[in-house]
Amino acid sequence: MCELSVGTGEAVEARLTCGGQAEVLLQPLVSVPGEWWELLGQGAGVALVTRLNAAADRAVSEVVRAVDLPADDAARRAGELLATRRPGRDALYGGSGLVLVEAYPSAPQVVIGGAGELAEIIGRQAALLEWGVTTVESAAEAAKVLADHRDAACLVLLSHEPDFDVPTLRAALALGIPYVGALGSRRTTTRRREGLIAAGVGEVELARVHGPIGLDLGARTPAETAMAICAEILGVLGGRDGGGLRDSDGPLRG
């Protein structure tokens, strides 16, 4: 562990907000598991847990994936950081010394169920946020894509076809997808809810469906609707409640 002083000029060059004091861990590259670099290259949600001894002169690093069950406090903290969908770091103090946690979550992968103008605009809005986008047009295709991106998928269901929307919503809920949203009128929302109940989905899981979808921003145009949807996704992933349309009793359009 080395202490460094970072001056104003150096901070600007490194694109930091300001200068100050910093502690830096130096360790041989070979001490970092090769799996870490492979998973980062794949864009998988992954954290590196580095355990230092009491003298801070020896470090052992291990990889924790977003889908792993936590084995101890450090792995649990890694999971919490990965769940925020933001790169993050933390330091814990264990019985034998300092434990550093570096988390790099997967970028959100927006899975759009259905095609059309709104799907295209949502895709462009998501790309602006540097999120991945996949458009699917069948329940089977949706289930595969959701399973492939289980830790990062965000479902935006636009289809109003019962043989597409109900099985897709059920699959997303069963997989624990972080964000599940469905576009439609209150009548369509009720029809989907009844279909999910008939399929055996319980009340706790039903409450995870954002439908009607999007934040209540007064959106009228497809572009505004896409922004409201992406804003709700961002809020849910970040653990913030921006006030969704499902929580209002008024008309969907002013």
Buried (B, 14 or more C-beta within 10 A) or exposed (E): BEEEEBEEEEBEEEEEEEBEEEEEBEBEEEEBBEBBEEBEEEBBBBBBBBBBEEEEEEBEBBBBBBEBEEEEEBBBBBBBBBBEBEEBEBEBEEEEBBBBBBBBBBBBBBBBBBEEEBBBBBBEBBEEEEBBBBBBBBBEBBBEBBBEBBBBBBBBBBBBEEEBBBBBBBBBBBBEBBBBBBBBEBEBBEBBBEBBEEEEBEEEBBEBBBBBBBBBBEBEEBBBBBBBBBBBBBBBBEEEEBEBBBEEEEEEEE
